[in-house]
Amino acid sequence: MLEPSRSVAFTCEFVMQASEALLESAEAFIYEHTGVYLSDLQRVILLEALSNSPKRKTYEQIAAEAGYSPTYVGQVVGPQVWQILSEAMGEKVTKSSARAVLLQKLQIAKQADTKAATELPAMRSHPSLPPDSAPSSDTAPTNRAKVPKAVILLVDDQPRNLALLSDMLENEGYGVRQALNGAIALRAVSVAPPDLILLDVNMPEMDGYEVCRRLKADSHTQSIPVIFVSALHEVWDKVQAFSVGGGDYITKPFKVIEVIARIENQLEFQRSQRQRSLLAAQLQYANRVLQAVGVLDAVLGLVNRNFFDTALQSVWEQGVRSHSPLSLILCRFNSPQPPEALDWSPIVQTVLSTVQYPNALVASYGAHTVAVLLPNVKASQGKALAWKLNAALTGHVKSMGLMITVGGVSQVPAADAPIRDLIEKSENVLRSATQEQSGPVFQAFLEGA
């Protein structure tokens, strides 16, 4: 007969062996039905759930032993295990029901190996698991968790470093994911890209520089900001980090306030980049729509002369009714080259950013000429804007080898005055400006009656 102490040790060893055999059968069942391999941490969690011991480890205990944060284990990895197992079993599986459901499936399918088969008779007499001291996913409070400020992927081969950073970031309201090496990190990013990556430099097999280089080489992941975290202090290490696409570099030991500040800086820059990309996409779409309806000048990227004439007629009629002033400025860019041979984007952007009147219309007026139509703008205001445009455009035209003349008129529309008067006056001012000034830059403005 065994001594009591040896009997307890033998029983614990038998229970452990039986649980591991059941785990092997569970993994085979999962892979057969879902094609998924469990990670080491997922295996530890499932092994505890399959144990018949009355003192199974809680999520907090597993996290402490494995070097992960309790939040990450309890709110991320644990639920992943039960979701995977539920898909494999074809029914909802929780932490408390995992062992019983798996035993039932294995008994029906008869897929257990020899060790599991010898374990089953002993286990059938105890089909129910005792309550776990840790809350399971199905008994957790139903309150919806706060949406994290951002999801950050931590990549480090040291579990303690991951646990330290995880706790720090989770306390600041960030969602955290973890990877113990570069290969796992690349797979994690390909499945669900994070908002930012904190990447250790010194890791076995694949260092942080190579991980970053691969991320930046992939069009799907190249926009994710990467902050290197390393004990290396040499300038060359930092230069190499930036050369492979890193956005920032933090040296160990670091301070919490520094890490948070650098993370926020990168996230804000990322948000700005996305906003600019969105605006650019919206502008391209708007241009395609305008081209499709025949109102966009394809060379300048502005509305064309036909659209300008229609708008001028409408503004003129409104001015007649309200007796409000109307100003018109013409900017002519003299060049021996045809319009399509020039890059108009800096000129157009400068004009658009300089003209701040809400109802103003900037349009293509003719070859090398841009028109600015200004409803409800007096002569003094129009003249000031003409000078401002002239000054803002000077640098661009000089760098492009062009000459610029700016002229304009302002008048109050009248019912007995044809709209053609305004156009003729503005063109006459522009011609007189060219004749009176031989220099490359000239400004003229004439107030209309």
ABEGO torsion letter per residue (X at the ends): XBBAAAAAAAAAAAAAAAAAAAAAAAAAAAAAAAGBBBBAAAAAAAAAAABABABBBBAAAAAAAAGBBAAAAAAAAAAAAAAAAAAAAGBBBBAAAAAAAAAAAAAAAGABBAAAAAAAAAAAABABBBBBABBBAAABBABBBBBBABBBBBBBABAAAAAAAAAAAAAAGBBBBBBABAAAAAAAAAABBBABBBBBABBBGBBAAAAAAAAAABAAAAABBBBBBBABABAAAAAAAAAAGBABBBBOBBBAAAAAAAAAAAAAAAAAAAAAAAAAAAAAAAAAAAAAAGABBAAAGBBBAAAAAAAAAAAAAAAAAAGBBBBBBBBBBBBABBAAABBAAAAAAAAAAABABAABBBBBAEBGBBBBBBBGBBAAAAAAAAAAAAAAAAAAAAAAGBBBBBBBBBBBBBAABBAAAAAAAAAAAAAAAAAABABABBBBBBBBX
